[in-house]
């Protein structure tokens, strides 16, 4: 069965970034997480995030800019 929930380190690995940045994305409300022991992100929520912010600079999750 395909993994439906990802931990913060797994999300960081998928996005090829670090866990601190994933926590920033969470705090900014860009990726939805749930707390089940540790923070978990649904696969669908991660896919939605990637689709929504394709073509944007989200280096600073609190100051998102469209890439021209």
Protein Blocks (a to p, Z undefined) as FASTA:
>chain_A
ZZfbdcfklmmmmnopafklmmmmmmnopaccddehiacddfklmmmmmmmmgoiackbm
mlccddZZ
